[in-house]
Amino acid sequence: MELLTKYFSDFTDTQLQQLAVLKGLYIDWNEKINVISRKDMDNFYEHHVLHSLAIATQFEFKKGAEIMDLGCGGGFPGIPLAIFFPDTKFHLVDSINKKLKVANEIAIAIGLQNVTIQHTRAEDIKNRKFDLVVSRAVAPLKDLWRWSKPLLKKGQSPNGLICLKGGDLTKEISESTCRPRVWEIEKIFVEPFFKEKFLLHVSL
């Protein structure tokens, strides 16, 4: 928790309470349904919550905006972002239902009113459009963009795909034919964990 307040100073009391109980909830659920490696759980706030909130350092999501978390797994980056932006709507999507169950139960437990859950593949969503899609390292950029682009509203700002990635992205970006804006997260958060981790934004 101290790591979060090191970088973000304007949490409300409600947000601080929600963030404080997250680790315990994930520990409990992780024993039933494995969504986070045991090794990672020791660094839960750094590896999962702060990493997710890297997005919030560069983007301001508007009140009423609709964001889809593509391949959310147990709820990252969607749950931390939904805490950070309580007036923005987050739709968490994954093809693995048991992981969604964890995300859903945790959203309920901390009283998030701005989160909905759907067990589906992104390419099967036909009846909705979103202002933005966010994702964390679930597939190559070319696939993330192919799945996201048909689901995006035009004319919004910011718009497009925001994703968290790691490693050498030269080939992946080239193969995607996208021209993302790229931020080095180690220049945002100084912890060694964030070396060679990146935040990418592909606009419509």
Steps between C-alpha positions, in 0.01 A plus 500: 500500500785741576621437148170627360493815712862564399377569146135600551412753767133569432321177590172545686438313826275258309769430242761443772269254675430315175869479414597392852277191498586390145802287591315302768210434264729381224691276742173338609372451146839388370485198729178390325570617145859572401510836322828642637825307548596449865833669430320809370268517798789615721528806274129534431473879515810556288456228236124526456343815644772758432573342161131537408498860621785592265212566260356760739825699496456581130125489439201670657185295442190717475189470711261259331760366256477128425821300515542132415770294672587238238620172652471630854587171672447555871434869445812682385526775399122547525442475877775747605391740223135471607604597853705793366227624264170438688296704249620298200333172395720192464389187316728207584515226236678165501452161336588315824199508728668394825732802485202728437334357810792630709482845340124515548507390865775749584316786327192414708701465823650848473178661382598596146188630326672572167606148397317248281625155406451294183619147424575521130770554243548857384438404137156364595374833638270643233258730679722747686756770436755643743696823535820308574632148537764424763700178531798353678731270304239251384589475130722655229422861413376408150234274654403744774447769237308266267264407783470852640455712188144386412390567859615861517286812469632762263549861592578446869811640668691315621406200289655179374692224675716542811709200598774401741785302346848375587826410330634593157198620304676590174382197303155495661434865415633453145277197439197686633534777236382735777683811604448503876618768733731328748592592857776328701340422834840503675501875434165529681561256788862453613468147641724244318195286419395755237819475294409401141131548568305730274170679462370516141218705349362438152255771390218454250 
